[in-house]
């Protein structure tokens, strides 16, 4: 008997891939952890027997396989020749694995048709191994600046007239990915930031799932208290002061100033301001728009309030001791 339940088996293989990446110092074992990680996630897309689930699984498999082949081939060339261009291409293959612009098409198409729980997994845990690999590599800061600039340009062109909750969260994932990529010079920094971001995103998704919020227009059906809670979690994800998202980035900036060029820090700040402006518009719309079917006495359950409160206040205090 290998596993007691399919869910336990999924998490066991997933945690095994994360553990291999944490203890590895070889590009081959990094590649092995990526392959094990891909195998562990595939059952999530095929759990429901339908044409769309098979299509999602095929998209994910093809994109990850192409990135894995690129990573393995470039790793061999990098070890044989040790040329800077191979280092840059190797980092691009890892960014392809993450689904970050300019390689975001497979990530966006999967998230737009997947459950919100899959959105959380793909935006957080599936970025752990690529970030771990980048933190073990010696990367030129200009490479990170180039990738961050591409993310900024993509957000600038895409963050107009967003009415889908998933698309808004995808834009936030891209913006926060730029911060994680820039903090790869410090393993503690990006790990702590990833944990804080995962908690903030989980709090928002739990609220969205409990109240069946699939689009931003459905926010008008919420009570004023629920709108305030949802808008607060949105602004927390957008790093508005004094929420934990802002404090986490502030602490991260403190650790980046000593090792990161100023132009990269300015690009990160501009990316955050762009996401914040868009999320302020969304929060203003959510709080001012009312529906005739509005239930004024609707209140969030206590676990949701507790999780939201922890994500907005507790974790920046923890990160202050970790970073």
Secondary structure by P-SEA (a helix, b strand, c coil): cccccaaaaaaaaaaaaaaaaaacccaaaaaaaaaaaaaaacccccccccaaaaaaaaaaaaaaaaaaaaaaaaaaaaaacccaaaaaaaaaaaaaaaccccccaaaaaaaaaccaaaaaaaacccaaaaaaaaaaccccaaaaaaaaaaaaaaaaacccccccaaaaaaaaaaaaaaaaaaacccaaaaaaaaaaaaaaaaaaaaaaaaaccccccccccccaaaaaaaaaaaaaaacccccaaaaaaaaaaaaacccccaaaaaaaaaaaaaaaaaaaaaaaaaaccccccccccccccaaaaaaaaaaaccaaaaaaacc
